[in-house]
Amino acid sequence: MIKVLFFAALREQLGHEEISIPLDSMTTIEQVIESLIVQNPSWKTAFNQSLLCAVNQEMVNKKHAVNSGDEVALFPPVTGG
């Protein structure tokens, strides 16, 4: 199992703060996102935007490997003035 956390506007769009999912054959964050879209097709629009990713509180890209027990965080880029 991995825990997937959603932050900022992404959390609001999906209506979830976090979910736990079985790792199965997913090996990268990109594959985790694809799996979430298959399970929840209405989430595709939310995941089409540019997202920042972290695994176990370390910033990574979507090609980063995930392992059982990891915490994956997904959030939109932060903007400010």
mmCIF file of the N, C-alpha and C atoms, coordinates in Angstrom:
data_MODEL
# 
_entry.id   MODEL 
# 
loop_
_atom_site.group_PDB 
_atom_site.id 
_atom_site.type_symbol 
_atom_site.label_atom_id 
_atom_site.label_alt_id 
_atom_site.label_comp_id 
_atom_site.label_asym_id 
_atom_site.label_entity_id 
_atom_site.label_seq_id 
_atom_site.pdbx_PDB_ins_code 
_atom_site.Cartn_x 
_atom_site.Cartn_y 
_atom_site.Cartn_z 
_atom_site.occupancy 
_atom_site.B_iso_or_equiv 
_atom_site.pdbx_formal_charge 
_atom_site.auth_seq_id 
_atom_site.auth_comp_id 
_atom_site.auth_asym_id 
_atom_site.auth_atom_id 
_atom_site.pdbx_PDB_model_num 
ATOM 1   N N  . MET A 1 1  ? 0.843   -1.185 0.000   1.00 0.00 ? 1  MET A N  1 
ATOM 2   C CA . MET A 1 1  ? 0.000   0.000  0.000   1.00 0.00 ? 1  MET A CA 1 
ATOM 3   C C  . MET A 1 1  ? 0.887   1.247  0.000   1.00 0.00 ? 1  MET A C  1 
ATOM 4   N N  . ILE A 1 2  ? 0.371   2.276  -0.662  1.00 0.00 ? 2  ILE A N  1 
ATOM 5   C CA . ILE A 1 2  ? 0.977   3.597  -0.577  1.00 0.00 ? 2  ILE A CA 1 
ATOM 6   C C  . ILE A 1 2  ? -0.110  4.590  -0.200  1.00 0.00 ? 2  ILE A C  1 
ATOM 7   N N  . LYS A 1 3  ? 0.313   5.659  0.426   1.00 0.00 ? 3  LYS A N  1 
ATOM 8   C CA . LYS A 1 3  ? -0.609  6.727  0.781   1.00 0.00 ? 3  LYS A CA 1 
ATOM 9   C C  . LYS A 1 3  ? -0.384  7.860  -0.213  1.00 0.00 ? 3  LYS A C  1 
ATOM 10  N N  . VAL A 1 4  ? -1.458  8.345  -0.824  1.00 0.00 ? 4  VAL A N  1 
ATOM 11  C CA . VAL A 1 4  ? -1.381  9.457  -1.768  1.00 0.00 ? 4  VAL A CA 1 
ATOM 12  C C  . VAL A 1 4  ? -2.083  10.653 -1.129  1.00 0.00 ? 4  VAL A C  1 
ATOM 13  N N  . LEU A 1 5  ? -1.347  11.751 -0.984  1.00 0.00 ? 5  LEU A N  1 
ATOM 14  C CA . LEU A 1 5  ? -1.874  12.976 -0.394  1.00 0.00 ? 5  LEU A CA 1 
ATOM 15  C C  . LEU A 1 5  ? -2.126  14.004 -1.485  1.00 0.00 ? 5  LEU A C  1 
ATOM 16  N N  . PHE A 1 6  ? -3.222  14.732 -1.372  1.00 0.00 ? 6  PHE A N  1 
ATOM 17  C CA . PHE A 1 6  ? -3.566  15.785 -2.334  1.00 0.00 ? 6  PHE A CA 1 
ATOM 18  C C  . PHE A 1 6  ? -3.579  17.126 -1.607  1.00 0.00 ? 6  PHE A C  1 
ATOM 19  N N  . PHE A 1 7  ? -2.979  18.143 -2.210  1.00 0.00 ? 7  PHE A N  1 
ATOM 20  C CA . PHE A 1 7  ? -2.869  19.448 -1.574  1.00 0.00 ? 7  PHE A CA 1 
ATOM 21  C C  . PHE A 1 7  ? -3.455  20.561 -2.428  1.00 0.00 ? 7  PHE A C  1 
ATOM 22  N N  . ALA A 1 8  ? -3.781  21.655 -1.758  1.00 0.00 ? 8  ALA A N  1 
ATOM 23  C CA . ALA A 1 8  ? -4.228  22.908 -2.374  1.00 0.00 ? 8  ALA A CA 1 
ATOM 24  C C  . ALA A 1 8  ? -5.442  22.675 -3.277  1.00 0.00 ? 8  ALA A C  1 
ATOM 25  N N  . ALA A 1 9  ? -5.432  23.308 -4.446  1.00 0.00 ? 9  ALA A N  1 
ATOM 26  C CA . ALA A 1 9  ? -6.577  23.237 -5.356  1.00 0.00 ? 9  ALA A CA 1 
ATOM 27  C C  . ALA A 1 9  ? -6.861  21.801 -5.810  1.00 0.00 ? 9  ALA A C  1 
ATOM 28  N N  . LEU A 1 10 ? -5.835  20.977 -5.903  1.00 0.00 ? 10 LEU A N  1 
ATOM 29  C CA . LEU A 1 10 ? -6.035  19.583 -6.310  1.00 0.00 ? 10 LEU A CA 1 
ATOM 30  C C  . LEU A 1 10 ? -6.927  18.861 -5.298  1.00 0.00 ? 10 LEU A C  1 
ATOM 31  N N  . ARG A 1 11 ? -6.705  19.102 -4.027  1.00 0.00 ? 11 ARG A N  1 
ATOM 32  C CA . ARG A 1 11 ? -7.548  18.494 -2.976  1.00 0.00 ? 11 ARG A CA 1 
ATOM 33  C C  . ARG A 1 11 ? -8.996  18.920 -3.148  1.00 0.00 ? 11 ARG A C  1 
ATOM 34  N N  . GLU A 1 12 ? -9.203  20.190 -3.432  1.00 0.00 ? 12 GLU A N  1 
ATOM 35  C CA . GLU A 1 12 ? -10.568 20.702 -3.619  1.00 0.00 ? 12 GLU A CA 1 
ATOM 36  C C  . GLU A 1 12 ? -11.225 20.109 -4.859  1.00 0.00 ? 12 GLU A C  1 
ATOM 37  N N  . GLN A 1 13 ? -10.464 19.988 -5.952  1.00 0.00 ? 13 GLN A N  1 
ATOM 38  C CA . GLN A 1 13 ? -11.011 19.428 -7.188  1.00 0.00 ? 13 GLN A CA 1 
ATOM 39  C C  . GLN A 1 13 ? -11.414 17.968 -7.021  1.00 0.00 ? 13 GLN A C  1 
ATOM 40  N N  . LEU A 1 14 ? -10.617 17.201 -6.293  1.00 0.00 ? 14 LEU A N  1 
ATOM 41  C CA . LEU A 1 14 ? -10.863 15.766 -6.148  1.00 0.00 ? 14 LEU A CA 1 
ATOM 42  C C  . LEU A 1 14 ? -11.811 15.446 -5.005  1.00 0.00 ? 14 LEU A C  1 
ATOM 43  N N  . GLY A 1 15 ? -11.914 16.359 -4.053  1.00 0.00 ? 15 GLY A N  1 
ATOM 44  C CA . GLY A 1 15 ? -12.770 16.107 -2.900  1.00 0.00 ? 15 GLY A CA 1 
ATOM 45  C C  . GLY A 1 15 ? -12.179 15.128 -1.902  1.00 0.00 ? 15 GLY A C  1 
ATOM 46  N N  . HIS A 1 16 ? -10.865 14.935 -1.966  1.00 0.00 ? 16 HIS A N  1 
ATOM 47  C CA . HIS A 1 16 ? -10.166 14.017 -1.062  1.00 0.00 ? 16 HIS A CA 1 
ATOM 48  C C  . HIS A 1 16 ? -8.878  14.662 -0.576  1.00 0.00 ? 16 HIS A C  1 
ATOM 49  N N  . GLU A 1 17 ? -8.572  14.418 0.682   1.00 0.00 ? 17 GLU A N  1 
ATOM 50  C CA . GLU A 1 17 ? -7.311  14.890 1.256   1.00 0.00 ? 17 GLU A CA 1 
ATOM 51  C C  . GLU A 1 17 ? -6.219  13.849 1.056   1.00 0.00 ? 17 GLU A C  1 
ATOM 52  N N  . GLU A 1 18 ? -6.595  12.581 1.202   1.00 0.00 ? 18 GLU A N  1 
ATOM 53  C CA . GLU A 1 18 ? -5.646  11.485 1.013   1.00 0.00 ? 18 GLU A CA 1 
ATOM 54  C C  . GLU A 1 18 ? -6.404  10.194 0.750   1.00 0.00 ? 18 GLU A C  1 
ATOM 55  N N  . ILE A 1 19 ? -5.716  9.271  0.089   1.00 0.00 ? 19 ILE A N  1 
ATOM 56  C CA . ILE A 1 19 ? -6.253  7.924  -0.111  1.00 0.00 ? 19 ILE A CA 1 
ATOM 57  C C  . ILE A 1 19 ? -5.101  6.939  0.002   1.00 0.00 ? 19 ILE A C  1 
ATOM 58  N N  . SER A 1 20 ? -5.419  5.717  0.338   1.00 0.00 ? 20 SER A N  1 
ATOM 59  C CA . SER A 1 20 ? -4.435  4.632  0.348   1.00 0.00 ? 20 SER A CA 1 
ATOM 60  C C  . SER A 1 20 ? -4.812  3.672  -0.761  1.00 0.00 ? 20 SER A C  1 
ATOM 61  N N  . ILE A 1 21 ? -3.809  3.265  -1.528  1.00 0.00 ? 21 ILE A N  1 
ATOM 62  C CA . ILE A 1 21 ? -4.068  2.345  -2.642  1.00 0.00 ? 21 ILE A CA 1 
ATOM 63  C C  . ILE A 1 21 ? -3.020  1.236  -2.646  1.00 0.00 ? 21 ILE A C  1 
ATOM 64  N N  . PRO A 1 22 ? -3.391  0.042  -3.120  1.00 0.00 ? 22 PRO A N  1 
ATOM 65  C CA . PRO A 1 22 ? -2.403  -1.032 -3.240  1.00 0.00 ? 22 PRO A CA 1 
ATOM 66  C C  . PRO A 1 22 ? -1.423  -0.704 -4.367  1.00 0.00 ? 22 PRO A C  1 
ATOM 67  N N  . LEU A 1 23 ? -0.191  -1.044 -4.173  1.00 0.00 ? 23 LEU A N  1 
ATOM 68  C CA . LEU A 1 23 ? 0.841   -0.716 -5.156  1.00 0.00 ? 23 LEU A CA 1 
ATOM 69  C C  . LEU A 1 23 ? 0.693   -1.554 -6.428  1.00 0.00 ? 23 LEU A C  1 
ATOM 70  N N  . ASP A 1 24 ? 0.314   -2.811 -6.307  1.00 0.00 ? 24 ASP A N  1 
ATOM 71  C CA . ASP A 1 24 ? 0.159   -3.712 -7.452  1.00 0.00 ? 24 ASP A CA 1 
ATOM 72  C C  . ASP A 1 24 ? 1.360   -3.629 -8.386  1.00 0.00 ? 24 ASP A C  1 
ATOM 73  N N  . SER A 1 25 ? 1.125   -3.327 -9.665  1.00 0.00 ? 25 SER A N  1 
ATOM 74  C CA . SER A 1 25 ? 2.227   -3.304 -10.630 1.00 0.00 ? 25 SER A CA 1 
ATOM 75  C C  . SER A 1 25 ? 2.735   -1.893 -10.910 1.00 0.00 ? 25 SER A C  1 
ATOM 76  N N  . MET A 1 26 ? 2.238   -0.906 -10.179 1.00 0.00 ? 26 MET A N  1 
ATOM 77  C CA . MET A 1 26 ? 2.682   0.472  -10.389 1.00 0.00 ? 26 MET A CA 1 
ATOM 78  C C  . MET A 1 26 ? 4.097   0.637  -9.843  1.00 0.00 ? 26 MET A C  1 
ATOM 79  N N  . THR A 1 27 ? 4.948   1.270  -10.618 1.00 0.00 ? 27 THR A N  1 
ATOM 80  C CA . THR A 1 27 ? 6.324   1.438  -10.157 1.00 0.00 ? 27 THR A CA 1 
ATOM 81  C C  . THR A 1 27 ? 6.770   2.892  -10.144 1.00 0.00 ? 27 THR A C  1 
ATOM 82  N N  . THR A 1 28 ? 5.998   3.786  -10.757 1.00 0.00 ? 28 THR A N  1 
ATOM 83  C CA . THR A 1 28 ? 6.372   5.204  -10.783 1.00 0.00 ? 28 THR A CA 1 
ATOM 84  C C  . THR A 1 28 ? 5.175   6.064  -10.386 1.00 0.00 ? 28 THR A C  1 
ATOM 85  N N  . ILE A 1 29 ? 5.444   7.301  -10.058 1.00 0.00 ? 29 ILE A N  1 
ATOM 86  C CA . ILE A 1 29 ? 4.363   8.235  -9.741  1.00 0.00 ? 29 ILE A CA 1 
ATOM 87  C C  . ILE A 1 29 ? 3.443   8.380  -10.945 1.00 0.00 ? 29 ILE A C  1 
ATOM 88  N N  . GLU A 1 30 ? 4.019   8.437  -12.120 1.00 0.00 ? 30 GLU A N  1 
ATOM 89  C CA . GLU A 1 30 ? 3.236   8.544  -13.354 1.00 0.00 ? 30 GLU A CA 1 
ATOM 90  C C  . GLU A 1 30 ? 2.214   7.410  -13.448 1.00 0.00 ? 30 GLU A C  1 
ATOM 91  N N  . GLN A 1 31 ? 2.631   6.194  -13.121 1.00 0.00 ? 31 GLN A N  1 
ATOM 92  C CA . GLN A 1 31 ? 1.729   5.046  -13.166 1.00 0.00 ? 31 GLN A CA 1 
ATOM 93  C C  . GLN A 1 31 ? 0.681   5.111  -12.057 1.00 0.00 ? 31 GLN A C  1 
ATOM 94  N N  . VAL A 1 32 ? 1.050   5.664  -10.911 1.00 0.00 ? 32 VAL A N  1 
ATOM 95  C CA . VAL A 1 32 ? 0.077   5.852  -9.831  1.00 0.00 ? 32 VAL A CA 1 
ATOM 96  C C  . VAL A 1 32 ? -1.029  6.795  -10.301 1.00 0.00 ? 32 VAL A C  1 
ATOM 97  N N  . ILE A 1 33 ? -0.639  7.901  -10.931 1.00 0.00 ? 33 ILE A N  1 
ATOM 98  C CA . ILE A 1 33 ? -1.616  8.871  -11.429 1.00 0.00 ? 33 ILE A CA 1 
ATOM 99  C C  . ILE A 1 33 ? -2.516  8.227  -12.484 1.00 0.00 ? 33 ILE A C  1 
ATOM 100 N N  . GLU A 1 34 ? -1.924  7.464  -13.400 1.00 0.00 ? 34 GLU A N  1 
ATOM 101 C CA . GLU A 1 34 ? -2.720  6.776  -14.423 1.00 0.00 ? 34 GLU A CA 1 
ATOM 102 C C  . GLU A 1 34 ? -3.726  5.821  -13.782 1.00 0.00 ? 34 GLU A C  1 
ATOM 103 N N  . SER A 1 35 ? -3.307  5.112  -12.756 1.00 0.00 ? 35 SER A N  1 
ATOM 104 C CA . SER A 1 35 ? -4.189  4.186  -12.058 1.00 0.00 ? 35 SER A CA 1 
ATOM 105 C C  . SER A 1 35 ? -5.342  4.927  -11.372 1.00 0.00 ? 35 SER A C  1 
ATOM 106 N N  . LEU A 1 36 ? -5.041  6.080  -10.779 1.00 0.00 ? 36 LEU A N  1 
ATOM 107 C CA . LEU A 1 36 ? -6.085  6.877  -10.130 1.00 0.00 ? 36 LEU A CA 1 
ATOM 108 C C  . LEU A 1 36 ? -7.119  7.351  -11.150 1.00 0.00 ? 36 LEU A C  1 
ATOM 109 N N  . ILE A 1 37 ? -6.661  7.702  -12.348 1.00 0.00 ? 37 ILE A N  1 
ATOM 110 C CA . ILE A 1 37 ? -7.581  8.148  -13.401 1.00 0.00 ? 37 ILE A CA 1 
ATOM 111 C C  . ILE A 1 37 ? -8.454  6.992  -13.873 1.00 0.00 ? 37 ILE A C  1 
ATOM 112 N N  . VAL A 1 38 ? -7.882  5.795  -14.003 1.00 0.00 ? 38 VAL A N  1 
ATOM 113 C CA . VAL A 1 38 ? -8.664  4.619  -14.405 1.00 0.00 ? 38 VAL A CA 1 
ATOM 114 C C  . VAL A 1 38 ? -9.751  4.338  -13.361 1.00 0.00 ? 38 VAL A C  1 
ATOM 115 N N  . GLN A 1 39 ? -9.405  4.445  -12.086 1.00 0.00 ? 39 GLN A N  1 
ATOM 116 C CA . GLN A 1 39 ? -10.365 4.186  -11.016 1.00 0.00 ? 39 GLN A CA 1 
ATOM 117 C C  . GLN A 1 39 ? -11.408 5.295  -10.889 1.00 0.00 ? 39 GLN A C  1 
ATOM 118 N N  . ASN A 1 40 ? -11.018 6.527  -11.242 1.00 0.00 ? 40 ASN A N  1 
ATOM 119 C CA . ASN A 1 40 ? -11.885 7.697  -11.097 1.00 0.00 ? 40 ASN A CA 1 
ATOM 120 C C  . ASN A 1 40 ? -11.786 8.554  -12.355 1.00 0.00 ? 40 ASN A C  1 
ATOM 121 N N  . PRO A 1 41 ? -12.442 8.181  -13.445 1.00 0.00 ? 41 PRO A N  1 
ATOM 122 C CA . PRO A 1 41 ? -12.300 8.904  -14.717 1.00 0.00 ? 41 PRO A CA 1 
ATOM 123 C C  . PRO A 1 41 ? -12.574 10.409 -14.612 1.00 0.00 ? 41 PRO A C  1 
ATOM 124 N N  . SER A 1 42 ? -13.422 10.815 -13.693 1.00 0.00 ? 42 SER A N  1 
ATOM 125 C CA . SER A 1 42 ? -13.710 12.243 -13.554 1.00 0.00 ? 42 SER A CA 1 
ATOM 126 C C  . SER A 1 42 ? -12.505 13.032 -13.021 1.00 0.00 ? 42 SER A C  1 
ATOM 127 N N  . TRP A 1 43 ? -11.491 12.344 -12.527 1.00 0.00 ? 43 TRP A N  1 
ATOM 128 C CA . TRP A 1 43 ? -10.296 13.016 -12.009 1.00 0.00 ? 43 TRP A CA 1 
ATOM 129 C C  . TRP A 1 43 ? -9.309  13.392 -13.114 1.00 0.00 ? 43 TRP A C  1 
ATOM 130 N N  . LYS A 1 44 ? -9.548  12.931 -14.337 1.00 0.00 ? 44 LYS A N  1 
ATOM 131 C CA . LYS A 1 44 ? -8.592  13.162 -15.432 1.00 0.00 ? 44 LYS A CA 1 
ATOM 132 C C  . LYS A 1 44 ? -8.283  14.643 -15.613 1.00 0.00 ? 44 LYS A C  1 
ATOM 133 N N  . THR A 1 45 ? -9.281  15.492 -15.571 1.00 0.00 ? 45 THR A N  1 
ATOM 134 C CA . THR A 1 45 ? -9.070  16.929 -15.751 1.00 0.00 ? 45 THR A CA 1 
ATOM 135 C C  . THR A 1 45 ? -8.145  17.480 -14.675 1.00 0.00 ? 45 THR A C  1 
ATOM 136 N N  . ALA A 1 46 ? -8.331  17.069 -13.450 1.00 0.00 ? 46 ALA A N  1 
ATOM 137 C CA . ALA A 1 46 ? -7.494  17.554 -12.350 1.00 0.00 ? 46 ALA A CA 1 
ATOM 138 C C  . ALA A 1 46 ? -6.037  17.149 -12.538 1.00 0.00 ? 46 ALA A C  1 
ATOM 139 N N  . PHE A 1 47 ? -5.804  15.950 -13.069 1.00 0.00 ? 47 PHE A N  1 
ATOM 140 C CA . PHE A 1 47 ? -4.441  15.466 -13.252 1.00 0.00 ? 47 PHE A CA 1 
ATOM 141 C C  . PHE A 1 47 ? -3.807  15.931 -14.563 1.00 0.00 ? 47 PHE A C  1 
ATOM 142 N N  . ASN A 1 48 ? -4.576  16.568 -15.445 1.00 0.00 ? 48 ASN A N  1 
ATOM 143 C CA . ASN A 1 48 ? -4.022  17.070 -16.696 1.00 0.00 ? 48 ASN A CA 1 
ATOM 144 C C  . ASN A 1 48 ? -3.176  18.322 -16.493 1.00 0.00 ? 48 ASN A C  1 
ATOM 145 N N  . GLN A 1 49 ? -3.328  18.971 -15.353 1.00 0.00 ? 49 GLN A N  1 
ATOM 146 C CA . GLN A 1 49 ? -2.541  20.173 -15.085 1.00 0.00 ? 49 GLN A CA 1 
ATOM 147 C C  . GLN A 1 49 ? -1.123  19.789 -14.665 1.00 0.00 ? 49 GLN A C  1 
ATOM 148 N N  . SER A 1 50 ? -0.252  20.758 -14.682 1.00 0.00 ? 50 SER A N  1 
ATOM 149 C CA . SER A 1 50 ? 1.114   20.546 -14.212 1.00 0.00 ? 50 SER A CA 1 
ATOM 150 C C  . SER A 1 50 ? 1.078   20.302 -12.708 1.00 0.00 ? 50 SER A C  1 
ATOM 151 N N  . LEU A 1 51 ? 1.696   19.226 -12.259 1.00 0.00 ? 51 LEU A N  1 
ATOM 152 C CA . LEU A 1 51 ? 1.698   18.892 -10.838 1.00 0.00 ? 51 LEU A CA 1 
ATOM 153 C C  . LEU A 1 51 ? 3.119   18.736 -10.322 1.00 0.00 ? 51 LEU A C  1 
ATOM 154 N N  . LEU A 1 52 ? 3.303   19.105 -9.079  1.00 0.00 ? 52 LEU A N  1 
ATOM 155 C CA . LEU A 1 52 ? 4.550   18.830 -8.383  1.00 0.00 ? 52 LEU A CA 1 
ATOM 156 C C  . LEU A 1 52 ? 4.343   17.550 -7.595  1.00 0.00 ? 52 LEU A C  1 
ATOM 157 N N  . CYS A 1 53 ? 5.426   16.795 -7.404  1.00 0.00 ? 53 CYS A N  1 
ATOM 158 C CA . CYS A 1 53 ? 5.333   15.508 -6.740  1.00 0.00 ? 53 CYS A CA 1 
ATOM 159 C C  . CYS A 1 53 ? 6.404   15.388 -5.665  1.00 0.00 ? 53 CYS A C  1 
ATOM 160 N N  . ALA A 1 54 ? 6.077   14.669 -4.622  1.00 0.00 ? 54 ALA A N  1 
ATOM 161 C CA . ALA A 1 54 ? 7.045   14.360 -3.577  1.00 0.00 ? 54 ALA A CA 1 
ATOM 162 C C  . ALA A 1 54 ? 6.812   12.923 -3.126  1.00 0.00 ? 54 ALA A C  1 
ATOM 163 N N  . VAL A 1 55 ? 7.897   12.256 -2.793  1.00 0.00 ? 55 VAL A N  1 
ATOM 164 C CA . VAL A 1 55 ? 7.817   10.924 -2.201  1.00 0.00 ? 55 VAL A CA 1 
ATOM 165 C C  . VAL A 1 55 ? 8.536   11.002 -0.868  1.00 0.00 ? 55 VAL A C  1 
ATOM 166 N N  . ASN A 1 56 ? 7.816   10.644 0.177   1.00 0.00 ? 56 ASN A N  1 
ATOM 167 C CA . ASN A 1 56 ? 8.350   10.701 1.533   1.00 0.00 ? 56 ASN A CA 1 
ATOM 168 C C  . ASN A 1 56 ? 8.967   12.071 1.834   1.00 0.00 ? 56 ASN A C  1 
ATOM 169 N N  . GLN A 1 57 ? 8.243   13.112 1.420   1.00 0.00 ? 57 GLN A N  1 
ATOM 170 C CA . GLN A 1 57 ? 8.563   14.518 1.668   1.00 0.00 ? 57 GLN A CA 1 
ATOM 171 C C  . GLN A 1 57 ? 9.817   15.003 0.947   1.00 0.00 ? 57 GLN A C  1 
ATOM 172 N N  . GLU A 1 58 ? 10.188  14.331 -0.142  1.00 0.00 ? 58 GLU A N  1 
ATOM 173 C CA . GLU A 1 58 ? 11.317  14.747 -0.979  1.00 0.00 ? 58 GLU A CA 1 
ATOM 174 C C  . GLU A 1 58 ? 10.797  15.006 -2.385  1.00 0.00 ? 58 GLU A C  1 
ATOM 175 N N  . MET A 1 59 ? 11.039  16.206 -2.908  1.00 0.00 ? 59 MET A N  1 
ATOM 176 C CA . MET A 1 59 ? 10.567  16.565 -4.241  1.00 0.00 ? 59 MET A CA 1 
ATOM 177 C C  . MET A 1 59 ? 11.209  15.657 -5.292  1.00 0.00 ? 59 MET A C  1 
ATOM 178 N N  . VAL A 1 60 ? 10.363  15.150 -6.206  1.00 0.00 ? 60 VAL A N  1 
ATOM 179 C CA . VAL A 1 60 ? 10.811  14.239 -7.260  1.00 0.00 ? 60 VAL A CA 1 
ATOM 180 C C  . VAL A 1 60 ? 10.011  14.527 -8.529  1.00 0.00 ? 60 VAL A C  1 
ATOM 181 N N  . ASN A 1 61 ? 10.380  13.870 -9.630  1.00 0.00 ? 61 ASN A N  1 
ATOM 182 C CA . ASN A 1 61 ? 9.581   14.004 -10.854 1.00 0.00 ? 61 ASN A CA 1 
ATOM 183 C C  . ASN A 1 61 ? 8.650   12.796 -10.987 1.00 0.00 ? 61 ASN A C  1 
ATOM 184 N N  . LYS A 1 62 ? 7.798   12.831 -11.994 1.00 0.00 ? 62 LYS A N  1 
ATOM 185 C CA . LYS A 1 62 ? 6.789   11.780 -12.160 1.00 0.00 ? 62 LYS A CA 1 
ATOM 186 C C  . LYS A 1 62 ? 7.375   10.428 -12.548 1.00 0.00 ? 62 LYS A C  1 
ATOM 187 N N  . LYS A 1 63 ? 8.622   10.380 -12.959 1.00 0.00 ? 63 LYS A N  1 
ATOM 188 C CA . LYS A 1 63 ? 9.279   9.115  -13.319 1.00 0.00 ? 63 LYS A CA 1 
ATOM 189 C C  . LYS A 1 63 ? 9.882   8.425  -12.096 1.00 0.00 ? 63 LYS A C  1 
ATOM 190 N N  . HIS A 1 64 ? 9.799   9.073  -10.945 1.00 0.00 ? 64 HIS A N  1 
ATOM 191 C CA . HIS A 1 64 ? 10.399  8.537  -9.713  1.00 0.00 ? 64 HIS A CA 1 
ATOM 192 C C  . HIS A 1 64 ? 9.710   7.236  -9.296  1.00 0.00 ? 64 HIS A C  1 
ATOM 193 N N  . ALA A 1 65 ? 10.492  6.277  -8.844  1.00 0.00 ? 65 ALA A N  1 
ATOM 194 C CA . ALA A 1 65 ? 9.964   4.987  -8.405  1.00 0.00 ? 65 ALA A CA 1 
ATOM 195 C C  . ALA A 1 65 ? 9.254   5.121  -7.068  1.00 0.00 ? 65 ALA A C  1 
ATOM 196 N N  . VAL A 1 66 ? 8.209   4.334  -6.896  1.00 0.00 ? 66 VAL A N  1 
ATOM 197 C CA . VAL A 1 66 ? 7.503   4.258  -5.621  1.00 0.00 ? 66 VAL A CA 1 
ATOM 198 C C  . VAL A 1 66 ? 7.569   2.825  -5.103  1.00 0.00 ? 66 VAL A C  1 
ATOM 199 N N  . ASN A 1 67 ? 7.593   2.717  -3.786  1.00 0.00 ? 67 ASN A N  1 
ATOM 200 C CA . ASN A 1 67 ? 7.673   1.415  -3.134  1.00 0.00 ? 67 ASN A CA 1 
ATOM 201 C C  . ASN A 1 67 ? 6.566   1.300  -2.100  1.00 0.00 ? 67 ASN A C  1 
ATOM 202 N N  . SER A 1 68 ? 6.235   0.090  -1.753  1.00 0.00 ? 68 SER A N  1 
ATOM 203 C CA . SER A 1 68 ? 5.224   -0.139 -0.737  1.00 0.00 ? 68 SER A CA 1 
ATOM 204 C C  . SER A 1 68 ? 5.585   0.617  0.532   1.00 0.00 ? 68 SER A C  1 
ATOM 205 N N  . GLY A 1 69 ? 4.597   1.290  1.113   1.00 0.00 ? 69 GLY A N  1 
ATOM 206 C CA . GLY A 1 69 ? 4.814   2.070  2.323   1.00 0.00 ? 69 GLY A CA 1 
ATOM 207 C C  . GLY A 1 69 ? 5.153   3.522  2.078   1.00 0.00 ? 69 GLY A C  1 
ATOM 208 N N  . ASP A 1 70 ? 5.406   3.897  0.818   1.00 0.00 ? 70 ASP A N  1 
ATOM 209 C CA . ASP A 1 70 ? 5.746   5.291  0.504   1.00 0.00 ? 70 ASP A CA 1 
ATOM 210 C C  . ASP A 1 70 ? 4.541   6.203  0.686   1.00 0.00 ? 70 ASP A C  1 
ATOM 211 N N  . GLU A 1 71 ? 4.850   7.465  0.938   1.00 0.00 ? 71 GLU A N  1 
ATOM 212 C CA . GLU A 1 71 ? 3.850   8.524  0.970   1.00 0.00 ? 71 GLU A CA 1 
ATOM 213 C C  . GLU A 1 71 ? 4.100   9.411  -0.245  1.00 0.00 ? 71 GLU A C  1 
ATOM 214 N N  . VAL A 1 72 ? 3.127   9.470  -1.135  1.00 0.00 ? 72 VAL A N  1 
ATOM 215 C CA . VAL A 1 72 ? 3.234   10.267 -2.360  1.00 0.00 ? 72 VAL A CA 1 
ATOM 216 C C  . VAL A 1 72 ? 2.356   11.497 -2.194  1.00 0.00 ? 72 VAL A C  1 
ATOM 217 N N  . ALA A 1 73 ? 2.938   12.666 -2.416  1.00 0.00 ? 73 ALA A N  1 
ATOM 218 C CA . ALA A 1 73 ? 2.180   13.918 -2.324  1.00 0.00 ? 73 ALA A CA 1 
ATOM 219 C C  . ALA A 1 73 ? 2.100   14.545 -3.712  1.00 0.00 ? 73 ALA A C  1 
ATOM 220 N N  . LEU A 1 74 ? 0.911   14.997 -4.077  1.00 0.00 ? 74 LEU A N  1 
ATOM 221 C CA . LEU A 1 74 ? 0.677   15.647 -5.365  1.00 0.00 ? 74 LEU A CA 1 
ATOM 222 C C  . LEU A 1 74 ? 0.057   17.014 -5.109  1.00 0.00 ? 74 LEU A C  1 
ATOM 223 N N  . PHE A 1 75 ? 0.589   18.029 -5.785  1.00 0.00 ? 75 PHE A N  1 
ATOM 224 C CA . PHE A 1 75 ? 0.034   19.382 -5.601  1.00 0.00 ? 75 PHE A CA 1 
ATOM 225 C C  . PHE A 1 75 ? 0.378   20.257 -6.795  1.00 0.00 ? 75 PHE A C  1 
ATOM 226 N N  . PRO A 1 76 ? -0.476  21.249 -7.049  1.00 0.00 ? 76 PRO A N  1 
ATOM 227 C CA . PRO A 1 76 ? -0.212  22.170 -8.154  1.00 0.00 ? 76 PRO A CA 1 
ATOM 228 C C  . PRO A 1 76 ? 0.942   23.088 -7.794  1.00 0.00 ? 76 PRO A C  1 
ATOM 229 N N  . PRO A 1 77 ? 1.615   23.632 -8.816  1.00 0.00 ? 77 PRO A N  1 
ATOM 230 C CA . PRO A 1 77 ? 2.691   24.591 -8.531  1.00 0.00 ? 77 PRO A CA 1 
ATOM 231 C C  . PRO A 1 77 ? 2.149   25.790 -7.742  1.00 0.00 ? 77 PRO A C  1 
ATOM 232 N N  . VAL A 1 78 ? 2.972   26.287 -6.863  1.00 0.00 ? 78 VAL A N  1 
ATOM 233 C CA . VAL A 1 78 ? 2.578   27.435 -6.045  1.00 0.00 ? 78 VAL A CA 1 
ATOM 234 C C  . VAL A 1 78 ? 2.877   28.714 -6.813  1.00 0.00 ? 78 VAL A C  1 
ATOM 235 N N  . THR A 1 79 ? 1.909   29.620 -6.819  1.00 0.00 ? 79 THR A N  1 
ATOM 236 C CA . THR A 1 79 ? 2.135   30.916 -7.433  1.00 0.00 ? 79 THR A CA 1 
ATOM 237 C C  . THR A 1 79 ? 1.918   31.984 -6.390  1.00 0.00 ? 79 THR A C  1 
ATOM 238 N N  . GLY A 1 80 ? 2.496   33.090 -6.604  1.00 0.00 ? 80 GLY A N  1 
ATOM 239 C CA . GLY A 1 80 ? 2.337   34.174 -5.645  1.00 0.00 ? 80 GLY A CA 1 
ATOM 240 C C  . GLY A 1 80 ? 2.734   35.498 -6.259  1.00 0.00 ? 80 GLY A C  1 
ATOM 241 N N  . GLY A 1 81 ? 2.536   36.531 -5.516  1.00 0.00 ? 81 GLY A N  1 
ATOM 242 C CA . GLY A 1 81 ? 2.845   37.852 -6.032  1.00 0.00 ? 81 GLY A CA 1 
ATOM 243 C C  . GLY A 1 81 ? 3.828   38.586 -5.201  1.00 0.00 ? 81 GLY A C  1 
# 
